[in-house]
Amino acid sequence: MRRAETISEAGRGLFIVDQFCRCGVRPLAGNVGKVVFAVLDAA
C-alpha cells in the first residue's frame, strides 16, 4: 500500500479494503493459476 496525500483523490483503495475485509491469494493445483479472495467482516 502506498501513502495517499491528504488532498489526493486516488491511492486509498487498498487501505479501505484492508480496513473492512480479510483477503488473500491461494495457488491452484498444478500451478495453473491462482484464486484471489476477500471476506467481508460482519461488524
Contact map, one row per residue, 1 for C-alpha under 8 A:
1110000000000110000000000000000000000000000
1111000000100000000000000000000000000000000
1111100000110000000000000000000000000000000
0111110101110000000000000000000000000000000
0011111100000000000000000000000000000000000
0001111100000000000000000000000000000000000
0000111110000000000000000000000000000000000
0001111111100000000000000000000000000000000
0000001111100000000000000000000000000000000
0001000111111000000000000000000000000000000
0111000111111100000000000000000000000000000
0011000001111111000000000000000000000000000
0000000001111111100000000000000000000000000
1000000000111111110000000000000000000000000
1000000000011111111000000000000000000000000
0000000000011111111100000000000000000000000
0000000000001111111110000000000000000000000
0000000000000111111111100000000000000000000
0000000000000011111110000000000000000000000
0000000000000001111111000000000000000001100
0000000000000000111111100000000000000111100
0000000000000000010111110000000000000111100
0000000000000000010011111000000000011110000
0000000000000000000001111100000000011100000
0000000000000000000000111110000001111000000
0000000000000000000000011111000001110000000
0000000000000000000000001111101111100000000
0000000000000000000000000111111111100000000
0000000000000000000000000011111100000000000
0000000000000000000000000001111100000000000
0000000000000000000000000011111111000000000
0000000000000000000000000011111111000000000
0000000000000000000000000011001111100000000
0000000000000000000000001111001111110000000
0000000000000000000000001111000011111000000
0000000000000000000000111100000001111100000
0000000000000000000000111000000000111110000
0000000000000000000011110000000000011111000
0000000000000000000011100000000000001111100
0000000000000000000111000000000000000111110
0000000000000000000111000000000000000011111
0000000000000000000000000000000000000001111
0000000000000000000000000000000000000000111
